[in-house]
Amino acid sequence: MLSDLDAGAFLIVNLEGSDLVSQRYLTGFTGEGALLLSERGSLLLTDSRYTEQARREVPGLALKEVKGKYVAAVATAINELRVSRVAFAAKRMSHYWVQRLDEQAGAEMIALDDPVGGLRRVKHPEEMERIRRATKLAEAALTELLPKIEAGQSEQELALELELIMRRNGAEKAAFDLIVASGENSAHPHHRPQKRRLQKGDLLLFDIGAQVDGYCCDLTRVFAVGEVPVRTLEIYDLVLRANRAGVAAVKAGASGKAVDAVARQVIDEGGHKEHFGHGVGHGVGLEVHEAPSLSSVSEDTLETGMVVTVEPGVYLPGFGGTRIEDLVVVTKDGCEVLTSFPRDRLTEVG
């Protein structure tokens, strides 16, 4: 990795989760600290809260306990290496840290985009297995919840119950703040569950994910609370066709822009161009939103082993919205769909 960076060292700082994913990916350490990689070896700096954890999680990694300020300890470690250039991910390190190290470390700080993020795009088999487990767990939780849904329950109640089921079944936590959106709230793509109670005729959207061994999944399904209007069924069918078209377009060598265009065209031709504003998908792994991007402005090309979502939607303000999201693995000639929760028709609940 260092040979590609034109620097003598690479620095990761993970304080209060600022870059846990890069640190965990390269070392397996899940506590707070700073990781300094150089041609002379790797050094993990952490404090007394995490030293025993570090010895357990990364026993072969050189460890230094920080007793004062992290910035000063990292600057000292850089100076002791006597390197002239230290690279860092500008996307993940704060301006404060760069300023302080410019003042205290005797090395030039080299801003790069996100080199570890680039390494994480293609998933190794063990990463894929964790994502599969997370997906199965999330789908099992949704399956368990559906028979319990009744008109009168609130979005917040359903979100809490779903997360409890996932945790009872082995999830470390939810992969993100679960989205449960009913009625007109389902027209908000990133809605936060509220006290609104389900009513007959509502659309009910679940955008959910579990985290297993650090890895996330992401899927969206929409249901009807009781009988629904014909207009709702028409929108659901349109989004389903867009989803299928997008999934069929995923393969190694396809551009993120092209996959987005295929799914988007279906919705455009269905008369809802102005009702689909976000990209059609994104990468999933240690983060629920990571590279590559599937959007109209994407510059990414899909590679075998990438894990991406396909999630077109139609959102009608004041009425409701539908999004159908599947998680897929890019293969040479197409993709493997990891999500298996039924979505071929609008299912009634409650």
N, C-alpha and C positions, 0 to 999 in steps of 0.2 A: 504493500500500500504506500509506504513512504517514498519508494522510488518513483511513484507517479505524481507526487505532490511537489517536487522541487523544494523540499524543506528538510531540515535536519530533525524535526520533531513534529508531532501532531498532538494537539491538546483538546481534550473533552472536559467540560465542566458540567457536572450534574448536581445542582443544588436545588432542592424543592422541585425535583422532576424536570429541571430545565433541559436535560439531554439524557434521560434515562435510557432511551431506546438505543442510542449509539454506544453508550457504555455497556449496556447489557448484551448487545449484539457481539461486540468485540471480546468481552471478557466473561460474561455471565454474572457479574456483580450487580445486585439490585439495590444497594444502599446509596447514600449520598457520598459525593467525593469528586475528585478530579483524576483523570487518566492522562498520563504523559507517555506517548509512544515515541521511541527514537531508535536509531540503528544500534545503539548500545544496550537496548532492552526497554522494558516497559515498567512504569512505576505508577502505583495506585496510591493516591493521597486521600485519606479519610480521617474522621475524628473518632473519639472514644465511643460514640454511639454505635459505630458500625465496624470497629476493628475485629471483633470476634466473628461477626457475620462475614467479613471479607476473608478471614482465615478459613472459614468453612466453605464459602462459595468459590473462591479463587485461590486455593492453597499454594499454587505455584507462582503466583504473581508477587513481585517485590512490593512491599507495603511500607508506607511511612505515615505515622500518626500525626495529624495536624492538631497542635495545641493552642494556636492563636488564630489569626485571620487566615482564611483560605488563600486570599490573593497573595499575601506575603509568602506563604508556604509554597505556592505554585511558582512564584517568581524566583524564589531561592532554588527550587529544583531545576528550573530552566537555566539559571546561571551556573549551577553545578555541572550541567551537561556541556556547557560551552558551545552551544549551537548558535549559528548566526540567524537562522530563520525558523520560526515556529508557525505552522499552519493551524487554522481553526475553521470551523463551520460558521460562517457569518450568519446563516439562517438560524443558528441555535445558540450562539453566545451573545450576551448582552453587550451593549456599547460601554457600559460601566466597566466590565471586566477587561475589555480591550484597552480602554484608557489607562486603567491601573497597571496593566502589564506593560504597556508602552513606557510608563514612568519607572517601573521597578525592575523589569527584566532586561537583561542586556542582549536582547535578540529582536529582530524585526518580526512583527506579527503579520502573517500573510492570510488575508481573508479569502476563503474558498466558499463555494455555495453550500454543499452538503455531501462530502465524499462518502461518508458511511451510509447515508441515505441511498447513494448510487449503488453501493454494494448490496443493499437490502432489497433491491428491486426483484431480483430472481430468487426464489425461495429454494432452500435445500430440503431434502426429503423429511428431515426431522421437523423443520418449520411447517411444512405442509401437513404433517400429521397433527400437529397442535392446532392448526387452523381447522382441520376436519373435525377434531374433537370439539372445538368451540362451537362449530356450526351445528353439529348433532345435538349438543347440549342446549343451545338456544332454541332449536326447533322443537326439541322434546318439551321444553318449558312452555312454549306457546301452545303446543298440543294439550298439555295439562291444564292450561288456563282457560282455553276456549269454552269448555262445557260449564264453567263457573260464571261466565259473563251474563249479566242481566241488565235490562234497562233500569236506570236509576243509580247505577254505580258511577263513580267519578273517574276521570282520566287518571288522577293521582293514585287512587286506590288500585287501579289495574296495573299501573307502572310499578308500584311497590310490590304487589303480589307477584308479578312476573320476575322481578329481581330476586325476591326471596326464593322462588322456585329454582332459579338458576343457581343461586348460591348453595341451596340445600343439595342440589344435584352435582356439585363439584366445581362450579365456576369460582375463580379468584374474586371476580367482581363483574359488574356489567362493563362491557367494552367502552361504553359512553353513556351519557345521560339518555335513558330510553325515551323514545318518542311514542306517546300514545295520544292520538288526536281524533276527536269525534266531531261529527257534523261539520259546521263551517270552519272549525279549527283545523280540519284535515287539509285545508287549502294553504296552510302555512308549512312549507317544506321542513323547517327545523323547529317545529312547535314544541314548547315545553308543557308537559301535562299540567292541567289546571283543575279547578274544582267543578268544572262543567260535568253534568251528569248525562249519561247516555239516554237517548230518546229513540223511540221507534222511528224507523226511516233514516237514521243516521248512517253515514259512512264511518267506519272505525279503522283507523290506520295505525299499524304497529311497525315502527322502525327500530329493530332491536339487535343486540349483539352481546355475546359473552366473551370473557377473557379466560384463557386456559394456558398456564405456563408462560404468561406474558403475551400470548398471541391472540388476536381478535378475529371475530367474524362480523358480518354485517348483512342483514336481510330485511326486506320490507314486504309486508302483506297487508291487504285491505279486506275488510269484511263488511257485511251489511247487518245492521241491527234490525231484525225483522224484515218485512217486505220493503223493497226499495223501488223508486221510480224508474221508468224505462230510460230516462236520460242518464241515470247513474250507470245502468248496465251498458249503455252505449259507450260511455267514457271508459269504463273498465275494459271493455273489449278492445278499444283503440290502444290503450296503454299496454295491454297484454300483447297485441300484435307488434307494437314497437319494441317491447322487451324481447320477444322471440327473434325479431329481426336483428337487434343488437347482439344477442347471444350468438346468432348464426354468423355474424360478421367478425367475431373474435377469433384470431389465429395469429401465430407467429409471423411477423413481417407486416402485419396490418398497422396502420398508424392510429393513434388515439383519436385524431381528428376524423378519420374515415369511419371508424366504428360509431362515433357520435353522430355523424351525418346520416348513416343508415337508419338508426333508430329515430332520429329527429325528423327525417323525411316522412315517416309514417304519421307522426303527430301533425306535422305541417299539412299534409294532404288531408288529414281528418278535420281540418279547420280550427286547430287549436295551437297554432304557431306561437301566439302571444301568451299562451298559458303554460309554457315549458321553458323556464329560464335558466336552469342549472345544467351542468355537464351531465353526460349520461353515465359516467362511472369514474372510479378511482382505484388505486392500489390499496390492499389491506395486508397487514402483517403485525408487527409489533405496535404499529399505530393503525387506527381505524381509517385514517385518511393519509395515504402516502403515495409516492410515485409508483406507477405511471398515472397520468391523467387521461381520461377519455372525455374530451370536450372540443368545442369548436376552435379553441385557441391552443390545443395541446401540441407540443413538439415532440412527443414520445412515440416510439415504435415498439410494439409488443414483442416480447421474447418468450420462448418456451420456459415455463416455470414461474412466470409472473402470476399473481393472484389479483383479480380485479372484479369490481362490481359492474353490473349492467342495471341501471335504475331510471328509466324514463318515467315521466310523470305528467299529469295534467292537473292544474290547480285553478279552480274557479272561485274567486273571492265572493264571500257571502253564501256560497253553496257547499263547497267541499272539494277535496282533491283525492287523486288516486296515484300511487306510485307502486310499481312492482320491481323489486330489487332481488337479483340473484347474484351469487358469488361463484366465480368460475376460475379455473386454472387454464392458462394459455398453453396449448399444445401445438405441435408442428402443423397439423392440418385443421385445427379448430380449437375446441376447448372442452374441458370436463366441468360439468355443472356440479358444484358441491352442495348447493341448497336443494333440498328435495321436498320442502313443504309445498303441498298442492297450491296451484294458483291458476289452474285452467278455467275456473269459473269463480264468480263472486259468491262466496259462501255466506249463508245467514247464521248469525249468532244471536243469543239473547232471547 
